[in-house]
Amino acid sequence: MTLHPDLALPTPEDFEQLSPEALAARMNGPQGQGLPGTLGARLGIRYVSVARERVVATMPVEGNRQPAGRLHGGAALALAEELASVGSWLNLDPQRQVAVGVDLSGTHVRGLTDGLVTAEARLSYRGRSLMVWEIELKDERGRTTSLCRCTCNVISIGA
């Protein structure tokens, strides 16, 4: 299993030298438009702040609506899982381990019809073989739209 070739995961030195915002800019891919060929790029996910225990990103509602005109719950959950997976990778040695989402749940508490949704993922539990993330999505007025939880398994890949 290999990560996307354009994914620039931070090194330990990067975490010491760069701000969470500078790290996020690198995570947005070479053109700043996400990683080509990924669901995150198709959904318009853009990283805002990246740290080992907290990852923040935005996603437009436009293009991610359900037929009734509101933000699609599946798009909201995809945003949550992407942040949890990337956050987990930031805590691993990518030469020896990867993380994959294995459990995802979300409660959508407010509909959203336009603008950007901002998601903040916080690491709740870090173990050797799994990590648990709590992810809150908010609208542009700061109101909670979805509350999610994602568990990622840590998989050894050798090396």
Residue frames as a rotation matrix with the C-alpha (Angstrom) as fourth column:
MET 1
0.589 0.808 0.000 0.00
0.808 -0.589 0.000 0.00
0.000 0.000 -1.000 0.00
THR 2
-0.602 -0.795 0.072 1.47
0.798 -0.603 0.010 3.35
0.035 0.063 0.997 -1.00
LEU 3
0.066 0.561 -0.825 0.35
0.464 -0.749 -0.473 6.90
-0.884 -0.352 -0.309 -0.38
HIS 4
0.905 0.330 0.268 -0.42
0.396 -0.424 -0.814 9.35
-0.155 0.843 -0.515 -3.19
PRO 5
0.120 -0.961 0.249 2.84
0.979 0.073 -0.189 10.40
0.163 0.266 0.950 -4.92
ASP 6
-0.150 -0.148 0.977 2.06
0.258 -0.960 -0.106 14.12
0.954 0.236 0.183 -4.51
LEU 7
0.867 0.490 -0.093 1.23
0.190 -0.152 0.970 13.84
0.461 -0.859 -0.225 -0.80
ALA 8
-0.144 -0.937 0.318 3.94
-0.035 -0.316 -0.948 15.77
0.989 -0.147 0.012 1.06
LEU 9
0.762 0.382 -0.523 3.66
0.461 0.246 0.852 14.39
0.454 -0.891 0.012 4.58
PRO 10
0.636 -0.528 0.562 5.60
-0.627 -0.779 -0.023 16.55
0.450 -0.338 -0.827 7.03
THR 11
-0.005 -0.736 -0.677 8.84
0.348 0.634 -0.691 15.28
0.938 -0.239 0.253 8.50
PRO 12
0.391 0.091 -0.916 9.59
0.920 -0.026 0.390 15.66
0.012 -0.995 -0.094 12.22
GLU 13
-0.666 -0.696 -0.270 11.76
0.677 -0.715 0.174 18.66
-0.314 -0.066 0.947 11.29
ASP 14
-0.602 0.526 0.601 8.86
0.295 -0.553 0.779 20.21
0.742 0.646 0.178 9.36
PHE 15
0.430 0.811 -0.397 6.68
0.674 0.004 0.739 20.08
0.600 -0.585 -0.545 12.49
GLU 16
0.117 -0.487 -0.865 9.39
0.890 -0.336 0.309 21.99
-0.441 -0.806 0.394 14.37
GLN 17
-0.764 -0.632 -0.133 10.09
0.485 -0.698 0.528 24.58
-0.426 0.338 0.839 11.66
LEU 18
-0.821 0.477 0.312 6.76
0.105 -0.411 0.906 25.22
0.561 0.777 0.288 9.91
SER 19
-0.672 0.681 0.290 3.47
-0.666 -0.386 -0.638 26.60
-0.323 -0.622 0.713 11.16
PRO 20
-0.399 0.626 0.670 0.32
0.304 0.779 -0.548 24.45
-0.865 -0.015 -0.501 10.98
GLU 21
0.609 0.636 -0.474 -0.87
-0.187 -0.465 -0.865 26.75
-0.771 0.616 -0.164 8.18
ALA 22
-0.014 -0.705 -0.709 2.33
-0.977 -0.142 0.160 26.27
-0.213 0.695 -0.687 6.14
LEU 23
-0.826 -0.222 0.519 2.07
-0.199 0.975 0.100 22.51
-0.528 -0.021 -0.849 6.60
ALA 24
0.102 0.958 0.269 -1.56
0.236 0.239 -0.942 22.68
-0.966 0.160 -0.201 5.40
ALA 25
0.457 0.037 -0.889 -0.53
-0.720 -0.572 -0.394 24.54
-0.523 0.819 -0.234 2.24
ARG 26
-0.606 -0.747 -0.274 1.82
-0.783 0.498 0.373 21.68
-0.142 0.441 -0.886 1.36
MET 27
-0.685 0.392 0.615 -0.92
0.125 0.894 -0.431 19.12
-0.718 -0.218 -0.661 1.98
ASN 28
0.313 0.875 -0.370 -3.12
-0.235 -0.306 -0.923 20.81
-0.920 0.376 0.110 -0.64
GLY 29
0.543 -0.139 0.828 -1.02
0.695 0.629 -0.350 19.35
-0.472 0.765 0.438 -3.45
PRO 30
-0.426 -0.888 0.173 1.38
0.820 -0.298 0.489 20.88
-0.383 0.351 0.855 -5.94
GLN 31
-0.600 0.267 0.754 -1.23
0.447 -0.670 0.592 23.21
0.664 0.693 0.283 -7.45
GLY 32
-0.961 0.237 0.140 -3.06
-0.248 -0.527 -0.813 23.94
-0.119 -0.816 0.565 -4.17
GLN 33
-0.214 0.926 -0.312 -6.17
-0.923 -0.087 0.375 22.22
0.320 0.368 0.873 -5.56
GLY 34
0.579 0.367 0.728 -5.95
-0.633 0.766 0.117 18.94
-0.514 -0.528 0.675 -3.65
LEU 35
-0.498 -0.772 0.395 -4.28
-0.378 0.602 0.703 15.71
-0.781 0.201 -0.591 -4.68
PRO 36
-0.279 0.400 -0.873 -5.19
-0.957 -0.045 0.285 14.83
0.075 0.915 0.396 -8.30
GLY 37
-0.377 0.199 -0.905 -7.33
-0.327 0.885 0.331 11.74
0.866 0.421 -0.269 -8.66
THR 38
-0.923 0.046 -0.382 -8.55
0.361 0.448 -0.818 11.70
0.133 -0.893 -0.430 -5.05
LEU 39
0.050 0.997 -0.064 -12.05
0.902 -0.018 0.431 12.07
0.428 -0.079 -0.900 -3.67
GLY 40
0.080 -0.079 -0.994 -10.81
0.749 -0.653 0.113 14.95
-0.658 -0.753 0.007 -1.52
ALA 41
-0.874 -0.417 -0.250 -9.79
0.133 -0.699 0.702 16.92
-0.468 0.581 0.666 -4.63
ARG 42
-0.674 0.681 0.286 -13.11
0.489 0.121 0.864 16.13
0.554 0.722 -0.415 -6.33
LEU 43
0.258 0.804 -0.536 -15.03
0.946 -0.097 0.309 17.34
0.196 -0.587 -0.785 -3.25
GLY 44
0.363 -0.188 0.912 -12.92
0.134 -0.959 -0.251 20.52
0.922 0.214 -0.323 -3.03
ILE 45
0.882 -0.094 -0.463 -11.35
0.470 0.083 0.879 19.76
-0.044 -0.992 0.117 0.36
ARG 46
0.268 -0.811 0.520 -8.60
0.060 -0.525 -0.849 22.26
0.962 0.259 -0.092 1.24
TYR 47
0.191 -0.296 -0.936 -6.44
0.944 0.316 0.093 22.03
0.268 -0.901 0.340 4.35
VAL 48
0.727 0.129 0.675 -6.27
-0.017 -0.979 0.205 25.11
0.687 -0.160 -0.709 6.57
SER 49
0.162 -0.646 0.746 -4.18
-0.973 -0.229 0.014 23.89
0.161 -0.728 -0.666 9.52
VAL 50
0.637 -0.041 -0.770 -2.28
-0.088 0.988 -0.126 20.65
0.766 0.147 0.626 10.05
ALA 51
-0.186 -0.676 0.713 -0.81
-0.953 -0.052 -0.298 19.36
0.239 -0.735 -0.634 13.32
ARG 52
-0.857 -0.262 -0.443 -0.39
-0.217 0.965 -0.150 15.90
0.467 -0.032 -0.884 14.83
GLU 53
-0.797 0.553 -0.244 -3.43
0.536 0.462 -0.706 16.18
-0.278 -0.694 -0.665 17.09
ARG 54
0.119 0.846 -0.520 -5.60
0.209 -0.534 -0.819 18.64
-0.971 -0.011 -0.240 15.15
VAL 55
-0.836 -0.285 0.469 -6.42
0.501 -0.045 0.864 18.97
-0.226 0.957 0.180 11.45
VAL 56
0.000 0.821 -0.570 -8.69
0.088 -0.568 -0.818 21.66
-0.996 -0.051 -0.072 9.96
ALA 57
-0.905 -0.220 0.364 -10.02
0.369 0.019 0.929 21.82
-0.211 0.975 0.064 6.39
THR 58
-0.291 0.831 -0.475 -12.81
-0.533 -0.552 -0.641 23.41
-0.794 0.067 0.604 4.38
MET 59
-0.788 0.160 0.595 -15.12
0.546 0.629 0.554 22.06
-0.286 0.761 -0.582 1.70
PRO 60
-0.831 0.526 -0.180 -17.60
-0.556 -0.780 0.287 23.94
0.011 0.339 0.941 -0.50
VAL 61
-0.213 0.859 0.465 -21.28
-0.121 0.449 -0.885 23.08
-0.970 -0.245 0.009 -0.34
GLU 62
0.464 0.332 -0.821 -21.55
-0.802 -0.235 -0.549 23.85
-0.375 0.914 0.157 -4.07
GLY 63
-0.056 -0.448 -0.892 -21.00
-0.796 0.559 -0.231 20.60
0.602 0.698 -0.388 -5.96
ASN 64
-0.909 -0.299 -0.292 -21.56
-0.052 0.775 -0.630 18.52
0.414 -0.557 -0.719 -2.82
ARG 65
-0.478 0.817 0.322 -25.32
-0.852 -0.342 -0.396 18.83
-0.213 -0.464 0.860 -2.45
GLN 66
-0.721 0.449 0.528 -27.97
0.377 0.893 -0.244 16.14
-0.581 0.023 -0.814 -2.24
PRO 67
-0.589 0.520 0.619 -31.00
0.688 -0.079 0.721 16.39
0.424 0.851 -0.311 -4.57
ALA 68
0.461 0.812 -0.357 -32.89
0.880 -0.366 0.303 18.42
0.115 -0.454 -0.883 -1.91
GLY 69
0.571 -0.252 0.781 -30.24
0.166 -0.897 -0.410 21.16
0.804 0.364 -0.470 -2.16
ARG 70
0.860 -0.286 0.423 -28.47
-0.500 -0.301 0.812 20.62
-0.105 -0.910 -0.402 1.16
LEU 71
-0.193 -0.979 -0.061 -24.93
-0.975 0.198 -0.102 19.47
0.112 0.040 -0.993 1.84
HIS 72
0.457 0.317 -0.831 -24.89
-0.383 0.913 0.138 15.73
0.803 0.255 0.538 1.18
GLY 73
0.799 -0.093 0.594 -24.34
-0.562 0.234 0.793 13.70
-0.213 -0.968 0.134 4.34
GLY 74
0.811 -0.522 0.263 -21.99
0.562 0.820 -0.108 11.40
-0.159 0.236 0.959 2.44
ALA 75
0.360 -0.687 0.631 -19.81
0.308 -0.551 -0.776 14.37
0.880 0.474 0.013 1.44
ALA 76
0.528 -0.121 0.840 -19.73
-0.729 -0.572 0.376 15.54
0.435 -0.811 -0.390 5.07
LEU 77
0.872 -0.184 0.453 -18.67
-0.163 0.764 0.625 12.05
-0.461 -0.619 0.636 6.19
ALA 78
0.668 -0.673 0.318 -16.03
0.670 0.357 -0.651 11.86
0.325 0.647 0.689 3.44
LEU 79
0.342 -0.511 0.789 -14.57
-0.289 -0.856 -0.429 15.14
0.894 -0.082 -0.440 4.74
ALA 80
0.667 -0.039 0.744 -14.53
-0.744 0.027 0.668 13.77
-0.046 -0.999 -0.011 8.28
GLU 81
0.882 -0.331 0.336 -12.84
0.273 0.939 0.208 10.51
-0.384 -0.092 0.919 7.28
GLU 82
0.560 -0.718 0.414 -10.24
0.437 -0.169 -0.884 12.29
0.704 0.676 0.219 5.16
LEU 83
0.349 -0.425 0.835 -9.21
-0.654 -0.749 -0.109 14.47
0.672 -0.508 -0.539 8.10
ALA 84
0.742 -0.043 0.669 -9.05
-0.555 0.521 0.648 11.50
-0.377 -0.852 0.363 10.48
SER 85
0.857 -0.435 0.278 -6.99
0.510 0.794 -0.331 9.44
-0.076 0.425 0.902 8.02
VAL 86
0.392 -0.732 0.557 -4.56
0.194 -0.526 -0.828 12.26
0.899 0.433 -0.064 7.25
GLY 87
0.473 -0.177 0.863 -4.32
-0.799 -0.499 0.335 13.13
0.372 -0.848 -0.377 10.95
SER 88
0.893 -0.140 0.428 -3.47
-0.116 0.847 0.519 9.52
-0.435 -0.513 0.740 11.71
TRP 89
0.698 -0.662 0.272 -0.76
0.601 0.335 -0.726 9.45
0.390 0.670 0.632 9.02
LEU 90
0.433 -0.533 0.727 0.84
-0.356 -0.842 -0.405 12.48
0.828 -0.084 -0.554 10.67
ASN 91
0.491 -0.180 0.852 1.44
-0.856 0.083 0.511 10.31
-0.162 -0.980 -0.114 13.73
LEU 92
0.849 -0.122 0.515 3.05
0.135 0.991 0.013 7.41
-0.511 0.059 0.857 11.87
ASP 93
-0.345 -0.914 -0.214 6.23
-0.355 -0.084 0.931 6.50
-0.869 0.397 -0.295 10.03
PRO 94
0.534 0.702 -0.471 4.90
-0.681 0.027 -0.732 6.37
-0.501 0.712 0.493 6.43
GLN 95
-0.243 -0.677 -0.695 7.76
-0.896 0.431 -0.107 4.06
0.372 0.596 -0.711 5.43
ARG 96
-0.970 -0.216 -0.114 6.48
-0.143 0.880 -0.454 1.44
0.198 -0.424 -0.884 7.86
GLN 97
-0.594 0.793 -0.136 2.81
0.590 0.314 -0.744 2.20
-0.547 -0.522 -0.655 8.54
VAL 98
-0.797 0.505 0.333 -0.39
-0.087 -0.641 0.763 3.55
0.598 0.579 0.554 7.04
ALA 99
-0.776 0.631 0.014 -3.76
0.020 0.046 -0.999 4.29
-0.631 -0.775 -0.048 8.60
VAL 100
-0.794 0.608 0.019 -7.17
0.057 0.043 0.997 3.51
0.605 0.793 -0.069 7.16
GLY 101
-0.478 0.727 0.493 -10.63
-0.878 -0.401 -0.261 4.42
0.008 -0.557 0.830 8.38
VAL 102
-0.899 0.162 -0.407 -12.53
0.108 0.982 0.153 1.38
0.425 0.094 -0.900 9.69
ASP 103
-0.167 0.885 -0.435 -15.44
0.985 0.126 -0.122 2.94
-0.053 -0.448 -0.892 11.56
LEU 104
-0.966 -0.076 0.247 -17.21
0.125 -0.975 0.185 6.19
0.227 0.210 0.951 10.81
SER 105
-0.096 0.973 -0.208 -20.35
0.995 0.099 0.004 7.70
0.025 -0.207 -0.978 12.27
GLY 106
-0.961 -0.190 0.198 -21.94
0.199 -0.980 0.022 11.09
0.190 0.060 0.980 12.02
THR 107
-0.047 0.948 -0.315 -24.93
0.912 -0.088 -0.400 13.00
-0.407 -0.306 -0.861 13.24
HIS 108
-0.701 -0.097 0.706 -26.09
0.511 -0.759 0.404 15.83
0.497 0.644 0.582 10.99
VAL 109
-0.373 0.512 -0.774 -27.66
0.830 -0.190 -0.525 18.46
-0.416 -0.838 -0.354 13.24
ARG 110
0.196 0.420 -0.886 -28.16
-0.079 -0.894 -0.441 21.37
-0.977 0.156 -0.142 10.82
GLY 111
0.506 0.057 0.861 -28.65
0.806 0.323 -0.495 21.53
-0.306 0.945 0.118 7.07
LEU 112
-0.169 -0.641 -0.748 -26.40
0.025 -0.762 0.647 23.68
-0.985 0.091 0.145 4.94
THR 113
0.667 0.562 0.489 -27.32
0.495 0.157 -0.855 24.99
-0.557 0.812 -0.174 1.47
ASP 114
0.796 -0.440 0.414 -24.38
0.209 -0.442 -0.872 27.19
0.567 0.781 -0.260 0.48
GLY 115
0.657 -0.616 0.436 -20.96
-0.745 -0.620 0.246 28.51
0.118 -0.486 -0.866 1.43
LEU 116
-0.229 -0.826 -0.516 -18.12
-0.432 0.561 -0.706 26.54
0.872 0.061 -0.485 2.98
VAL 117
0.948 0.315 -0.042 -18.20
-0.111 0.454 0.884 23.95
0.298 -0.833 0.466 5.70
THR 118
-0.031 -0.970 0.239 -15.16
-0.766 -0.131 -0.629 23.85
0.642 -0.203 -0.740 8.00
ALA 119
0.833 0.239 -0.499 -14.18
0.056 0.861 0.505 20.63
0.551 -0.448 0.704 9.71
GLU 120
0.021 -0.811 0.584 -11.93
-0.917 -0.249 -0.312 20.34
0.399 -0.529 -0.749 12.74
ALA 121
0.646 0.083 -0.759 -10.62
0.048 0.988 0.150 16.89
0.762 -0.133 0.634 13.64
ARG 122
0.162 -0.570 0.806 -9.15
-0.954 -0.298 -0.019 16.30
0.251 -0.766 -0.592 17.10
LEU 123
-0.322 -0.387 -0.864 -7.26
-0.171 0.921 -0.349 13.18
0.931 0.036 -0.363 18.12
SER 124
0.504 0.607 0.615 -9.15
-0.746 -0.053 0.664 11.56
0.436 -0.793 0.426 21.01
TYR 125
0.702 -0.289 0.651 -7.16
-0.267 0.740 0.617 8.34
-0.660 -0.607 0.442 21.39
ARG 126
0.387 -0.659 -0.645 -3.80
-0.826 0.062 -0.560 7.24
0.409 0.749 -0.520 20.06
GLY 127
0.638 -0.196 0.744 -2.79
-0.334 0.801 0.497 3.62
-0.694 -0.566 0.446 20.41
ARG 128
-0.458 -0.881 0.118 -0.32
-0.321 0.288 0.902 1.37
-0.829 0.375 -0.414 18.62
SER 129
-0.820 0.139 0.555 -2.92
0.494 0.663 0.562 -0.20
-0.290 0.735 -0.613 16.35
LEU 130
0.012 0.839 0.544 -5.71
0.915 -0.229 0.333 2.39
0.404 0.494 -0.770 16.19
MET 131
-0.963 -0.194 -0.187 -6.54
0.248 -0.911 -0.330 6.04
-0.107 -0.364 0.925 16.55
VAL 132
-0.012 1.000 0.017 -9.89
0.999 0.013 -0.049 7.65
-0.049 0.016 -0.999 17.29
TRP 133
-0.946 -0.271 0.177 -10.79
0.302 -0.936 0.182 11.13
0.117 0.225 0.967 16.02
GLU 134
0.047 0.932 -0.360 -13.71
0.762 -0.267 -0.590 13.45
-0.645 -0.247 -0.723 16.87
ILE 135
-0.845 -0.300 0.442 -14.63
0.532 -0.553 0.641 15.72
0.052 0.777 0.627 13.97
GLU 136
0.005 0.843 -0.538 -16.94
0.556 -0.450 -0.699 18.74
-0.831 -0.296 -0.471 14.13
LEU 137
-0.565 -0.061 0.823 -18.23
0.788 -0.337 0.516 20.43
0.245 0.940 0.239 10.98
LYS 138
-0.155 0.473 -0.868 -19.41
0.517 -0.709 -0.479 24.04
-0.842 -0.523 -0.135 11.15
ASP 139
0.540 0.388 0.747 -20.99
0.836 -0.350 -0.423 26.50
0.097 0.852 -0.514 8.76
GLU 140
-0.228 -0.689 0.688 -19.53
0.605 -0.654 -0.454 29.94
0.763 0.312 0.566 7.99
ARG 141
0.309 0.395 0.865 -21.37
-0.432 -0.752 0.497 31.42
0.847 -0.528 -0.062 10.97
GLY 142
-0.645 -0.688 0.334 -19.67
-0.627 0.227 -0.745 28.95
0.437 -0.690 -0.578 13.33
ARG 143
0.215 0.806 0.551 -22.77
-0.944 0.315 -0.092 26.82
-0.248 -0.501 0.829 13.87
THR 144
-0.666 -0.438 0.604 -22.30
-0.366 0.897 0.247 23.07
-0.650 -0.057 -0.758 14.20
THR 145
0.028 0.658 -0.752 -23.69
-0.996 0.084 0.037 21.16
0.087 0.748 0.658 11.22
SER 146
0.680 0.147 -0.718 -22.36
-0.189 0.982 0.022 17.62
0.708 0.121 0.695 11.88
LEU 147
0.231 -0.604 0.763 -20.65
-0.933 0.085 0.349 15.75
-0.275 -0.793 -0.544 14.69
CYS 148
0.710 -0.049 -0.702 -18.57
-0.400 0.793 -0.459 12.77
0.580 0.607 0.544 13.59
ARG 149
0.355 -0.647 0.675 -16.28
-0.670 0.327 0.667 10.12
-0.652 -0.689 -0.317 14.98
CYS 150
0.737 -0.203 -0.645 -13.78
-0.487 0.503 -0.714 8.08
0.469 0.840 0.272 12.98
THR 151
0.556 -0.589 0.586 -11.60
-0.306 0.511 0.803 5.17
-0.773 -0.626 0.103 14.05
CYS 152
0.577 -0.468 -0.669 -8.51
-0.739 0.050 -0.672 4.41
0.348 0.882 -0.317 11.97
ASN 153
0.904 -0.372 0.211 -6.57
0.248 0.857 0.451 1.15
-0.348 -0.356 0.867 12.05
VAL 154
0.313 -0.898 -0.310 -2.78
-0.877 -0.398 0.270 1.39
-0.366 0.187 -0.912 11.87
ILE 155
0.983 0.024 0.182 -1.39
0.060 0.896 -0.440 -1.13
-0.173 0.443 0.879 9.37
SER 156
0.120 -0.993 -0.019 2.28
-0.291 -0.053 0.955 -2.14
-0.949 -0.109 -0.295 9.20
ILE 157
0.937 0.198 -0.288 3.60
-0.315 0.121 -0.942 -2.24
-0.151 0.973 0.175 5.64
GLY 158
0.674 -0.729 0.118 7.14
0.736 0.677 -0.020 -3.44
-0.065 0.100 0.993 6.30
ALA 159
0.639 -0.560 0.527 10.41
0.044 -0.658 -0.752 -1.69
0.768 0.504 -0.396 5.39
